[in-house]
Amino acid sequence: MVLKKLTQRLALSVAFATCALAPSQVLAEGLDLTGKTVEWVIPFSETGGSAKWANFYAPLLSEALPGQPTVVVKFMPGAGSTKGANWFQGQEYSDSDGTLIFGSSGSTQFPYLLGDPRVRYEYKDWNVVLASGTGGVAYLPPDLAEKMNGNDASALRETDFIYGSQGATRLDLVPLLAWEMLGLNVEPVFGIKGRGDGRLMFERGEANIDYQTSSSYLKGVTPLVEAGTAVPMMSWGALDDEGNIVRDPTFPDMPTFKEVCEATDGCETSGEKWDAWKAFFIAGFPAQKMVFLPNGASEDAINTYAKAFEAVKARGDFAEISAGRLGKYPQMTGAKADAALKSATEVPTSAKEFIVGWLQDRYGVSLK
């Protein structure tokens, strides 16, 4: 009994002493990563937008974390990212002590939203420490781009398109549904492991339409545009404060899908199909990429990583170095990241029901 009381008093003394320290001291002592290696798992191949996003942040995060650990990006592609996400679901924070983080994308969120039977992961078990918004751009070969009459895509309806896709239940459903709404005949070749592989198909002439998230477009497609072998068709756009789709701040001179739809006969920006497209665009892009700590992470660890990402954002050169790699989008931590996670993992029931039915009718994909 005496030993128990002494132990309790010692614990209280430590707690009071800890509270007396400055917040940064508490965090640094609670999660000291000196001499350690942080593994950042990306459930895609090393050629896509998620790879470029993680590789951009990794050295900056290393500098900002207590002890300046080495941050190594590891790739675990498969099943459109559900393989890596299912693996992460089985990890416990206590086994890694802050040396494991996971990067998800819209292609990880959509199977979760749609009830894909391959999903064994639960976002509510994970701890978000960063949410990154992004955009996306669809593009064409020059000879096909010439067929567009301004923003009117009607003349493209006589073309048979091939598109390299990760899967119909992934983020690719946003471009696939958009192209269908425009009346285009786009045949997806399913099974690629990352959007970078879709770009490579386009470069080799195996596909004649493609889309990339902003980070991958900026690095991988811009050189093609400059060389004259690719022409942007449209961006998906961005959201203003009232929830309206406006031009993407990274591509202000590029028409949005909404503008192209409005200019193309037969494409409607109202009704059930439009509402479903917009709901999944919102779920997939304004908070498309997120960083998580595993199940069981302590508040100290969550706050430490959030503060590290805040420190990265506060760098005097961040706006300059991020614009050309990530684009001009919100990078959110804390309560804003929590809100972004909610918007990315919840859609109206009517939108979900429409997409589930569309996937069954269009691609024979059953999620019931």
C-alpha positions in Angstrom: 0.0 0.0 0.0 2.8 2.4 0.9 4.6 1.6 -2.3 1.4 2.2 -4.3 0.9 5.7 -2.7 4.5 6.6 -3.4 4.1 5.5 -7.0 1.0 7.6 -7.3 2.7 10.7 -5.8 5.6 10.3 -8.1 3.3 10.1 -11.1 1.5 13.2 -10.0 4.8 15.0 -9.5 5.9 14.1 -13.0 2.6 15.2 -14.4 2.8 18.6 -12.7 6.4 19.1 -13.8 5.4 18.2 -17.4 2.6 20.7 -17.3 5.0 23.4 -16.2 7.1 23.0 -19.4 6.5 25.0 -22.5 4.2 23.1 -25.0 7.1 22.6 -27.5 9.2 21.0 -24.7 6.3 18.6 -23.8 5.9 17.5 -27.4 9.6 17.1 -28.0 10.0 15.0 -24.8 6.9 13.0 -25.5 8.0 12.0 -29.0 11.8 12.1 -29.5 12.6 10.7 -32.9 16.4 11.3 -32.7 18.3 8.7 -34.7 15.1 7.1 -35.9 13.6 6.5 -39.3 10.0 7.4 -40.1 8.4 5.2 -42.7 5.7 7.0 -44.8 3.7 4.4 -46.6 2.0 5.3 -49.9 -0.4 2.7 -51.3 0.3 3.5 -54.9 3.3 3.2 -57.3 6.2 5.6 -57.3 5.0 7.4 -60.5 1.8 9.1 -59.4 0.7 12.3 -57.7 0.8 10.7 -54.2 4.4 9.9 -54.7 5.2 13.4 -55.7 3.3 14.8 -52.8 5.0 12.6 -50.2 8.4 13.1 -51.8 8.0 16.8 -51.6 7.0 16.8 -47.9 9.3 14.1 -46.6 12.6 16.1 -46.3 10.7 19.1 -45.0 8.9 17.0 -42.4 12.3 15.5 -41.4 13.6 18.9 -40.5 10.5 19.9 -38.6 10.0 16.8 -36.4 11.7 16.6 -32.9 15.1 14.9 -33.4 15.0 15.4 -37.2 14.5 11.7 -38.1 15.0 10.4 -41.6 11.7 10.2 -43.4 11.6 7.5 -46.0 8.7 7.1 -48.5 7.8 3.5 -49.1 5.3 2.3 -51.8 2.8 -0.5 -51.3 0.6 -0.5 -54.5 -2.1 -3.0 -55.2 -5.9 -3.2 -55.6 -6.2 0.5 -56.3 -4.7 1.3 -52.9 -6.9 -0.9 -50.7 -4.0 -3.3 -50.3 -1.9 -0.7 -48.5 -4.8 0.7 -46.6 -5.9 -2.7 -45.3 -2.3 -3.3 -44.2 -2.2 0.0 -42.3 -5.5 -0.8 -40.6 -3.7 -3.7 -38.9 -0.9 -1.5 -37.5 -0.9 -0.2 -33.9 0.8 3.0 -32.8 2.4 1.2 -29.9 4.4 -0.9 -32.3 5.9 2.0 -34.1 6.1 4.8 -31.5 5.6 7.5 -34.1 7.8 6.1 -36.8 5.0 5.0 -39.1 2.6 7.3 -41.1 0.3 6.6 -44.0 -0.7 8.7 -47.0 -4.2 8.2 -48.4 -5.8 9.6 -51.5 -9.2 10.0 -53.1 -8.7 6.5 -54.6 -8.5 5.2 -51.0 -11.5 7.2 -49.9 -13.9 6.2 -52.7 -13.9 2.5 -52.1 -14.6 3.2 -48.4 -17.4 5.6 -49.3 -19.0 3.1 -51.7 -18.8 0.0 -49.5 -16.3 -1.8 -51.7 -16.1 -5.4 -50.3 -12.3 -5.3 -50.5 -12.2 -2.5 -47.9 -11.0 -3.7 -44.5 -10.0 -0.3 -43.2 -11.9 2.3 -41.1 -10.9 5.9 -41.2 -12.4 6.5 -37.8 -9.6 4.4 -36.3 -6.9 6.6 -37.9 -5.5 9.9 -36.7 -5.3 12.7 -39.4 -2.3 15.1 -39.0 -2.4 16.7 -42.5 -5.0 17.1 -45.2 -3.9 18.4 -48.6 -6.3 19.8 -51.2 -5.6 19.3 -54.9 -7.1 19.5 -58.3 -7.1 17.6 -61.5 -6.6 18.2 -65.3 -7.8 16.2 -68.2 -5.8 16.4 -71.4 -5.7 15.2 -75.0 -3.3 14.6 -77.9 -3.0 17.8 -80.1 -5.0 16.3 -83.1 -8.0 15.5 -80.9 -7.8 18.8 -78.9 -8.2 20.6 -82.2 -11.6 19.1 -82.6 -13.0 21.1 -79.7 -14.8 24.3 -80.6 -13.8 26.5 -77.7 -15.2 24.8 -74.7 -17.7 22.7 -76.7 -16.6 19.1 -76.7 -19.4 17.8 -79.0 -17.0 17.0 -81.9 -15.1 14.6 -79.8 -18.1 12.2 -79.6 -17.1 10.5 -82.9 -13.8 9.5 -81.3 -13.1 6.1 -79.6 -11.0 6.9 -76.5 -8.8 4.6 -74.5 -8.0 5.5 -70.9 -5.6 3.8 -68.4 -7.6 3.5 -65.1 -6.9 2.3 -61.6 -10.4 1.1 -61.3 -14.0 2.3 -61.6 -14.5 2.6 -57.8 -11.4 4.8 -57.4 -10.9 8.5 -57.9 -11.1 7.7 -61.6 -14.9 7.6 -61.4 -14.7 11.5 -61.4 -13.2 11.7 -64.9 -15.1 8.7 -66.2 -18.5 10.1 -65.2 -17.5 13.6 -66.5 -16.6 12.3 -69.9 -19.8 10.3 -70.0 -21.8 13.4 -69.2 -20.1 15.1 -72.2 -21.2 12.2 -74.4 -17.7 10.9 -75.0 -17.0 7.2 -75.7 -14.2 6.4 -73.3 -13.2 2.8 -72.8 -11.1 2.4 -69.6 -8.3 -0.2 -69.4 -8.5 -1.1 -65.7 -5.7 -2.3 -63.5 -2.9 0.3 -63.6 -1.2 0.8 -60.2 -1.0 4.6 -60.2 -2.0 7.6 -62.3 1.7 8.0 -63.4 1.2 4.6 -65.2 -1.8 6.2 -67.1 0.4 9.1 -68.2 3.0 6.6 -69.5 0.3 4.9 -71.5 -0.7 8.3 -73.0 3.0 9.0 -73.8 3.4 5.6 -75.6 0.2 6.2 -77.6 -1.6 3.3 -75.8 -4.2 5.8 -74.5 -5.6 8.9 -76.1 -7.2 10.6 -73.1 -5.9 11.0 -69.6 -6.2 13.0 -66.4 -3.7 13.7 -63.6 -4.0 15.2 -60.2 -2.3 18.7 -60.0 1.0 17.6 -58.6 1.5 14.9 -61.2 0.3 17.2 -64.0 2.7 20.0 -63.0 5.7 17.7 -63.0 4.8 15.0 -65.5 2.4 16.5 -68.1 3.6 20.2 -68.3 6.7 19.0 -70.2 4.5 17.2 -72.7 2.4 20.4 -73.1 5.5 22.4 -73.6 6.7 19.8 -76.2 3.4 20.0 -78.0 2.4 16.4 -77.4 -0.4 17.1 -75.0 -3.1 19.8 -74.7 -5.1 20.5 -71.6 -8.8 19.9 -72.0 -10.2 21.1 -68.7 -9.6 21.1 -65.0 -12.2 19.7 -62.5 -12.2 23.1 -60.8 -12.2 24.2 -57.2 -14.7 25.3 -54.6 -15.3 28.8 -53.4 -16.5 29.7 -49.9 -20.1 29.2 -51.0 -19.5 25.7 -52.4 -19.6 26.8 -56.0 -17.3 25.3 -58.6 -14.9 27.9 -59.8 -11.6 27.9 -61.8 -8.7 26.0 -60.2 -6.3 28.6 -58.7 -3.4 26.6 -60.0 -4.8 26.7 -63.5 -6.8 29.9 -63.7 -6.6 30.1 -67.5 -8.1 26.6 -68.0 -11.8 26.0 -68.3 -13.5 23.8 -65.6 -15.5 20.7 -66.4 -18.6 22.8 -65.4 -17.8 25.4 -68.1 -17.1 22.6 -70.7 -20.4 20.9 -69.7 -22.4 24.1 -70.1 -20.9 24.7 -73.5 -21.6 21.1 -74.7 -25.1 20.2 -75.9 -26.7 17.5 -73.9 -24.5 17.9 -70.8 -26.4 19.2 -67.8 -25.0 21.0 -64.7 -28.1 20.2 -62.6 -30.0 17.1 -61.8 -29.2 13.7 -60.3 -26.1 12.9 -62.3 -24.5 16.4 -61.8 -25.3 16.3 -58.1 -23.6 12.9 -57.8 -20.5 14.0 -59.8 -20.2 17.1 -57.7 -20.5 15.2 -54.4 -17.7 12.8 -55.3 -15.6 15.6 -56.7 -15.9 17.3 -53.3 -15.1 14.1 -51.5 -12.1 13.4 -53.8 -10.3 16.7 -54.4 -10.6 19.5 -51.8 -9.2 17.1 -49.2 -7.7 14.5 -51.5 -4.5 13.5 -49.8 -4.2 13.0 -46.1 -1.5 11.8 -43.6 -2.4 9.6 -40.7 -0.9 8.1 -37.6 -2.0 4.5 -36.8 -4.7 3.5 -34.4 -3.9 4.2 -30.8 -1.7 7.3 -31.4 -1.2 9.5 -28.4 -2.3 13.1 -28.3 1.4 14.1 -27.9 2.2 12.2 -31.1 -0.8 13.7 -33.1 0.1 17.2 -31.9 3.8 16.7 -32.6 3.1 15.8 -36.3 0.5 18.5 -36.7 2.9 21.1 -35.3 5.7 19.8 -37.6 3.4 20.2 -40.7 2.5 23.6 -39.4 6.1 24.5 -39.2 6.7 23.4 -42.7 3.8 25.6 -43.9 5.2 28.5 -42.0 8.5 28.4 -43.8 9.2 31.7 -45.7 9.8 29.8 -48.9 6.8 27.3 -48.6 4.5 29.2 -51.0 7.2 29.4 -53.6 8.5 25.8 -53.4 5.0 24.2 -53.1 3.3 26.0 -56.0 5.3 24.2 -58.6 5.1 20.8 -56.9 1.7 20.7 -55.3 -0.2 23.6 -56.8 -2.0 26.4 -54.9 -4.3 24.5 -52.5 -5.0 24.5 -48.8 -2.7 22.4 -46.5 -4.7 21.7 -43.4 -3.9 20.6 -39.8 -5.7 20.4 -36.5 -9.5 21.1 -36.6 -9.4 22.0 -40.3 -7.8 18.6 -41.1 -10.5 16.9 -39.0 -13.2 18.8 -40.9 -11.6 17.9 -44.2 -11.5 14.2 -43.3 -15.2 14.4 -42.6 -16.0 15.9 -45.9 -13.8 13.4 -47.7 -15.4 10.3 -46.1 -19.1 11.3 -46.1 -21.4 11.9 -49.2 -25.2 12.2 -49.4 -27.0 8.9 -49.6 -28.6 9.9 -52.9 -25.2 10.5 -54.5 -23.9 7.2 -53.2 -26.9 5.3 -54.5 -26.6 6.9 -57.9 -22.9 6.0 -58.2 -23.4 2.5 -57.0 -26.2 2.0 -59.7 -24.1 3.7 -62.4 -21.1 1.5 -61.6 -23.3 -1.6 -61.9 -25.0 -0.5 -65.2 -21.9 1.0 -66.9 -19.1 -1.4 -65.8 -20.8 -4.4 -64.2 -19.3 -3.6 -60.8 -21.5 -4.8 -58.0 -21.1 -3.2 -54.6 -24.4 -4.5 -53.1 
